[in-house]
Amino acid sequence: MTQMVSMPEDLSALSNAELIKLERKIARRHSGMFPWLMVIWAFGNLAFWLSLWPLVMLDIIPLWLGFILATISLSLVYLPTHDAQHDIIARPGQKLRWLNELVGHATSWMIIYPFELLRVTHMDHHRHANDPNLDPDITSHANNGWQATWKSIRQRQPDGKRPLDYMDSVKRAGRDDLVLLAIIYKLGFVAILSILAWNGLALEALFLWWLPYHIAMTYLVFFLSWAPHSPGMKSGRYKDTKSWRSAVGNIGSMGMQYHTVHHLHPYIPLDRTPAAYREMRPILEARGCELGGR
């Protein structure tokens, strides 16, 4: 990695173009490295969750412990797929492109979503963050954490608006095929749970996948969607997200304390955003970003 970018003491003396150039120089310094952490995280977590099934069924660990570990595991699924959505492991045409796509596809099914659907809707979120009509994650917005938690649960009910927003997003992208694929994923999930229950493994199905999945999705929506974008965040660069100090720290909030950096420069790997934020903070302050004490 190159040395830290030299920062003038008085940023107010810089023009808008000079601030942009300085910001991009810092961003480039923290990008371009192979994200080993995310690749290891993706496949290590997948293997860990799959191992819980025989461990519980063979009575090597109790079901209650398997439930706790499964909930933690499913809560950790999304971030590697998120880096893959942004082509951080490898961009189209690069030699390791297959690995980027494998990371995305091999793990997203654990939270019952096709990888391509997550990619399309997430790119739409970046383009239209906080737009009430075009942001597919707009249903995450709420006035407080309790309301956000309840809304997250409500959106997974049959009358939830979020699936319709996702459907609109993929249709705008010309990917109507993803609607059918998403339905197949959901039906497959129900079929697997039903087969497990039919064969006397109803409790294992409940506590190793169904309930951990719902707890994990509530947790993910809270920290990855509500906390960085609510309440009162506006649309537009430097205004559509924030950085803040989470009560559960950066690990507990899955790196979202520095979400401002991600929206400005989504090609920076997740594990590099804290360092990029600290170096970029004077520029973000000059831009009027909401930094929340970080």
N, C-alpha and C positions, 0 to 999 in steps of 0.2 A: 504494500500500500504506500502511496506517496505521502509526503509530509503534509502536516496540517496547512490549510490555506491561510495565508496571511490576511488578517482582518484589520482594516483601518479603525482607529479609535473613534472617529466621528463619522458614522454612516450617513448622517444627514447631509453630508457634503457630496454624497454620491448621487448620480442620476439614476432614474428608473432602470435604464439599460445596464448600468454598471452594477446595480444591486442584483439584477437577474443573472448577469454573467458570473458574479461571485457566488450566488446561490447554486447555480448549475455546476460550477467548479467543485464545490463541496460535495454535491450529490454524486458527481462522477467519481470522486475519491472513495466513496463508500459503496460503489456498485461494481459489477463486473467480476466479482469473486465467485467461485463455484460454491453454492450453498450446501456444503456437506451436512450441516446440522439438519436442514429440512429433509434431505434424502434419508438420512439415518432415522430421523424422527418418524417419517412416513412409514417405512417398512418395519422399523422396530416396534412401533405402536400397533401396527396391524398384526404382527406376530404375537405380541403380548395379549391382545384382545382374543385372538383365536385360541391361544393356549389356555385361556380361562375356562373354556367349555370342557375339555377333558379333565382339567384339574378339579372342577366342581363335580362333574359326573362320576369321577372315580373317587370322590370323597377325600381328595388330597387337601383341598381347602374347603371351608364351609361356604354355603351359598351366600350368606350375608357379606362375607369378605369379597367373594366374587362380584357381588352387586356393587360394592364400593369401588373396586378396582375397574370394573367395566364402565362405571359412570365417569371416572377420571379419564379412562382411555378414550371413550367416545367424545369427551369434551376436548380432547387434544387432536381430533381427526382433522379439523378444518384448516388449520394454518398451513400445513404442507401443500394441501390442494390449492390454497390461496396463492402461495408463491408460484405454483405451477400455472394457475390461471393467468398470472402476469408474465409468464415465459421467463422467469428468473433463472430456472435451472438451465434452460437452453431455448433459444429463439428458433422460429421456423428456418430450416435450411442448415442449422448447425448439427454437428455430429451426434450430440447427445440429446437431440430433440425427442427421440424415443423415450428417454428416461424422464424428461419433463412430463410427457403425456402419460407414462406409466404411473408416476407418482400421483397424478391427478385422478386417473381412472381406478387405480388399485385401492384407494382409500375412501373416495367420496361415497361409494356404495354403502359404507358402514353407517352413514347418516342419511341414507335412502334418497340420494340425489345423483342424477347423472352428472359427470364432471363437466360436460359441454354446457349443460343448462346453468350450472354454477358460474361458468366462465362468461357466458353471454349476459346473464343478468347482472353479474358483478361489474362487467365493463360498462353496462348501462348505468349502474349506480354511480360509477366514477364520472361518467359524462353528465349526469343529471342529478348529482347529489342534492338532496333536500327539495327537489322540484316536486310539488304535490301531485303533479300529473304524470311525470315520467320516471321518477325514482322508484324502482321496484321494491326498495326497502323502506319506503315512506311509512308503512304501517308500524315500523319500530318506534317512531317518534312518540314521545309521551312527556308529561310534565314532571314526572318523578320516577324513581326506580321501581316502586311498587306497582305503579300504573303500567310501566314498561313490561314488568314480569307478567302481569295479568294479560296484557295485550298479546304478548308472545304466545301464551297458552291459547288464547282465543283464536289466533290466526291459524292454529293447527286443527281447528274444528271444521266440520263440513261447510259452514257458511263463512269461513275466513276470507278476507279480501286479498291477502298476500299471494295465494296461488294464482288468483286472477291477474294480479299485477305482473307476476312472473310470466304468465301466459302471454300477456300483452307485450312484454319485453322481448320474448323470443320470436313472436310474430313480427315485431318491428324489425328484427334482425334477419327476417326471412328464414327462420329455423323452426317452422311449424312442426317438423319431425320430432323436435325435442319434447313437445307436448305429449305425444304418444309414448315416447321413451320414459318420460317421468311417470306416466300412469303405469307402465310395465314395472318400473322399479317399486312403486307403492304396492301393486298387486303381488309382486314377488316377495316383498317383505311380509305381507299378510299370509301368503301361501307357506312360507318357511315357518313362521310362527305357528300356523295351524298344523303343519306336519309334525313339528316338535311336540305340540300339545297332544296330538292324536297318539303319539308314541310315548306318552307318559312323561314328557319333559316340559309341561306347561310352566312350572315354577322357574325352571332354567331359562325358558324363553322370555318370561316376564322380567326376571331380575338380571339377566345378562345382556338383554338387547332392548326390549320394548320400553321399560321404565328408564334405564340409563339413557336411551336415545332422547326421550322427552325432556329429561332433566338437562342433558347436554345441550339440546337445542335452545332451551330457555336461557341457559348460561351463555351460549354463544351469541344469541341475539342481543342479550343484555350488554355484553362487553364489546362485541365487534360492530354492533349497529347502533344501539341506543346511546350508550355512554359517549362515543365520540361525536355524535351528531345531534344530541338533544340535551336540554331543551333550547329552543330559540335560535338554533344555528340557521344561517341564511344560505342562499345559493351563491356560487361564484368562487373563484380561486382565492385562497387565503381566508375565506369566510365560511366554507361549507363543512369544516370540521375543526376540532380543537385538540389540544393536549391538556392533560390534567393529572393530578396526583390521586391515584387510586388507593383506597383503604387497604386493598389486598396486594398492593405493589405491582411491579411491572410483570412479574411472572404470573401472579394470580389473575391479572387482567389481560394476559396473553399478549403483552407488548403493545396494547392499544393506548397506553399513556402518551405515546408519541405519534398518534395517528395523523397529525398534521403533516408530518414528513412523508408518510405513505401516500397521501392524496396528492401532494405536490410532486413527488418523485417515486411512483409506484414500482420502478425497476430496482429500487434498493432492497436487498434481502431483509426480511423481518428482523433478524438478529443484529443487523447493522443500523437499524433506525434510531436506537438510543444514542449511539455515538454521533450519528449524522445530526440528530436533533441538537445535541449539546454544542456542536460546532456551528450549527446554522442558527441558533437561537437569537443572536443579536439581529440578524436579518429578518427573522420572523417577527420580532418585536417591532422593528422598523416598518414592517408591512401591516402591523395592526392585528396580527393573529391572536386568537384567544388561547393563552398558554396555561392558564389555571395554576400558576405557582410552580410548574415544572422547571 
